[in-house]
Amino acid sequence: MLVVDDDPTVAEVVTGYLRRAGYTVETVADGPAALERAALIRPDLVVLDLMLPGLDGLEVCRRLRATGPVPVIMLTARGDEDDRIAGLELGADDYVTKPFSPRELVLRVTSVLRRAAATGAAGAAGAGAAEARLTGAGITLDPATHRAAKDGHELALTVREFDLLAHFLRHPGQAHGREDLMREVWGWDFGDLSTVTVHVRRLRAKVEEDPGRPKLIQTVWGVGYRFEPGGVTAA
């Protein structure tokens, strides 16, 4: 695991809690060093501060996501929600706002890694033991290989986007509150619900013909979202 923060106190506290939780942790203090170290050690997860010297956290996140599906949890002291949303839109899995509880951060890390490990285990299990593919509205999603396509074109989905799409495909026509999605897809009983909103928006951009007028992932006012694929089957 890689912790990226230029504040020595924060880095020390975060690293200490993560190591006590059983994780192997390395730390760096700036953006260029983060990219260099991540390319070398290929961390299971990156805890990434947004305010970094050399290269800010948003750019580091963008470049990390361009190289592969490494999970990213952002740390930010900024009060502006736009920065947090920008990070999520770049593919970060979650964020924690400073000042934060180190125990909460460890819980978030554990949750993200558990999801990533479950995805990897499903892929390694092979097609015979894996969950059947889900299809609908031109979308094919294979939990075993963690691949999804629409109209024959592969979708570049983050771990969370993949899990969210799978959940929608498993429950066509059902309305889901954002709290329900946070619990059932993220596995959390707490958290900022804007995380769900941003991931739904990102998923719409990848599966809808016109994301501004979504037909598949519909907003249910006062409730949340409903997936209307026009019929979903297991293949």
C-alpha positions in Angstrom: 0.0 0.0 0.0 1.2 3.5 -0.8 0.4 6.6 1.3 1.0 10.0 -0.4 1.0 13.0 1.8 3.4 15.9 2.2 2.4 16.5 5.9 4.8 14.3 7.9 2.4 14.2 10.9 -0.6 13.0 8.8 1.6 10.5 6.9 2.9 9.1 10.2 -0.5 8.8 11.8 -2.1 7.2 8.7 0.9 4.8 8.2 0.9 3.8 11.9 -2.8 2.9 11.9 -2.6 1.0 8.7 0.4 -1.0 9.8 -1.3 -1.8 13.1 -4.2 -3.1 11.0 -1.7 -5.5 9.3 -1.0 -3.7 6.1 2.5 -3.2 4.5 2.8 0.6 3.9 5.2 2.8 2.0 5.1 6.6 2.0 6.1 9.4 -0.4 5.6 13.2 -0.1 5.0 14.5 -3.6 3.2 13.7 -6.8 6.1 12.7 -9.1 7.4 10.4 -6.4 4.0 8.8 -6.0 3.8 8.0 -9.7 7.4 6.6 -9.7 6.9 4.5 -6.7 3.5 3.2 -7.8 5.0 2.1 -11.1 7.7 0.2 -9.2 5.8 -1.5 -6.4 2.3 -1.7 -8.0 0.5 -1.1 -4.7 -2.8 -2.8 -3.8 -4.2 0.6 -2.8 -3.1 4.3 -2.8 -4.1 6.7 0.0 -3.7 10.0 -1.9 -3.7 13.6 -0.6 -5.1 16.1 -3.0 -2.7 19.0 -2.0 0.7 17.8 -3.1 3.9 19.6 -4.3 5.2 18.9 -7.8 2.0 17.4 -9.1 -1.4 17.7 -7.4 -3.4 14.7 -6.3 -6.0 15.0 -9.0 -3.4 14.7 -11.7 -1.7 11.9 -9.9 -5.1 10.1 -9.6 -5.8 10.6 -13.3 -2.4 9.1 -14.3 -2.8 6.2 -11.9 -6.2 5.4 -13.3 -4.8 5.5 -16.8 -2.3 2.7 -16.0 -4.7 0.3 -14.4 -7.5 -0.3 -11.8 -5.5 0.4 -8.6 -7.9 1.5 -5.9 -7.5 5.1 -4.7 -8.8 6.7 -1.5 -8.3 10.5 -1.5 -7.4 12.7 1.5 -8.4 16.3 1.3 -8.4 19.3 3.6 -10.4 21.4 1.1 -13.9 22.5 2.0 -14.9 22.8 -1.7 -17.0 19.8 -2.7 -16.0 20.3 -6.3 -12.5 19.0 -5.6 -13.8 15.8 -4.0 -16.3 15.2 -6.9 -13.5 15.8 -9.4 -11.4 13.1 -7.8 -14.3 10.7 -7.8 -15.0 11.5 -11.5 -11.3 10.6 -12.2 -11.9 7.2 -10.8 -11.1 7.4 -7.1 -12.9 4.9 -5.1 -13.6 7.1 -2.0 -12.4 10.1 -0.1 -11.9 11.2 3.5 -11.9 14.8 4.5 -9.4 16.2 7.0 -9.5 16.2 9.9 -10.6 12.6 9.9 -10.7 9.6 12.2 -7.8 7.2 11.4 -10.0 4.3 12.4 -12.6 5.4 9.8 -9.8 5.6 7.2 -8.8 2.0 8.0 -12.4 0.9 7.7 -12.6 2.5 4.3 -9.3 1.0 3.2 -10.5 -2.5 4.3 -13.8 -2.1 2.5 -12.2 -1.1 -0.8 -9.6 -3.9 -0.6 -12.3 -6.4 0.2 -14.2 -5.5 -2.9 -11.1 -5.6 -5.0 -10.1 -9.0 -3.6 -13.6 -10.4 -4.2 -13.3 -9.3 -7.8 -10.0 -11.0 -8.2 -11.2 -14.2 -6.6 -14.2 -14.3 -8.9 -11.9 -14.0 -11.9 -9.5 -16.7 -10.7 -12.4 -19.1 -9.9 -13.0 -19.7 -13.6 -16.1 -19.7 -15.7 -17.5 -23.0 -14.3 -17.7 -21.8 -10.7 -18.4 -18.2 -11.3 -21.7 -16.3 -11.4 -23.5 -16.3 -14.7 -23.0 -13.3 -17.0 -25.7 -10.6 -16.8 -27.1 -9.1 -20.0 -29.6 -6.5 -20.9 -30.1 -3.4 -23.2 -27.0 -4.4 -25.2 -24.9 -4.7 -22.0 -23.0 -7.8 -21.1 -21.3 -8.1 -17.7 -19.2 -11.1 -16.7 -18.4 -11.2 -13.0 -15.8 -14.0 -13.5 -13.6 -12.0 -15.7 -14.6 -8.5 -14.5 -15.3 -7.3 -18.0 -18.3 -5.5 -19.3 -19.3 -4.4 -22.8 -22.1 -2.5 -24.5 -23.1 -3.2 -28.0 -19.9 -5.2 -28.4 -17.6 -2.4 -27.2 -15.8 -3.0 -23.9 -16.5 -0.6 -21.1 -13.7 0.9 -19.1 -15.2 0.7 -15.7 -13.6 1.3 -12.3 -14.2 -1.3 -9.5 -17.1 0.7 -8.1 -18.7 1.4 -11.4 -18.5 -2.3 -12.3 -20.1 -3.3 -8.9 -22.8 -0.6 -9.3 -23.7 -1.8 -12.8 -23.7 -5.4 -11.7 -26.1 -4.5 -8.9 -28.4 -2.7 -11.2 -28.4 -5.6 -13.7 -29.3 -8.0 -10.9 -32.2 -5.9 -9.8 -33.9 -4.5 -13.0 -36.9 -2.3 -12.4 -36.2 -1.9 -8.7 -35.9 1.5 -7.1 -32.8 2.0 -4.9 -32.2 4.7 -2.5 -28.7 6.2 -2.3 -28.4 4.9 1.3 -29.3 1.4 0.0 -26.7 1.6 -2.7 -24.1 2.8 -0.3 -24.8 -0.2 1.9 -25.3 -2.9 -0.7 -22.7 -1.9 -3.3 -20.1 -0.1 -1.1 -20.7 -2.2 2.0 -20.8 0.9 4.2 -23.4 2.0 6.8 -21.9 5.5 6.7 -20.4 7.8 4.2 -21.1 10.9 2.0 -24.0 10.0 -0.3 -22.5 12.3 -3.0 -20.2 9.4 -3.7 -23.1 7.4 -5.0 -24.4 10.4 -7.1 -21.0 10.9 -8.7 -20.6 7.2 -9.6 -24.1 7.0 -11.0 -23.2 10.0 -13.2 -20.0 8.4 -14.3 -21.7 5.1 -15.1 -24.4 6.9 -17.1 -21.7 8.6 -19.2 -20.4 5.1 -20.2 -23.7 3.2 -20.8 -26.3 5.8 -21.9 -26.8 7.0 -25.5 -27.5 10.4 -24.1 -26.2 10.8 -20.5 -28.1 14.1 -20.2 -31.4 12.2 -20.8 -30.8 8.8 -19.3 -33.1 5.9 -20.3 -31.3 3.0 -18.5 -30.4 4.5 -15.1 -33.4 6.6 -14.3 -33.8 9.0 -11.4 -36.7 8.2 -9.1 -37.4 11.5 -7.5 -37.5 11.3 -3.7 -36.1 7.8 -3.8 -32.9 7.3 -5.8 -32.3 5.4 -9.0 -33.9 2.6 -11.0 -32.3 0.5 -13.8 -34.7 0.0 -16.8 -32.9 -2.2 -19.3 -36.0 -3.4 -21.1 -35.4 -7.0 -19.9 -32.4 -8.5 -18.2 -31.4 -12.2 -18.5 -28.6 -14.4 -17.2 -26.5 -16.0 -19.9 
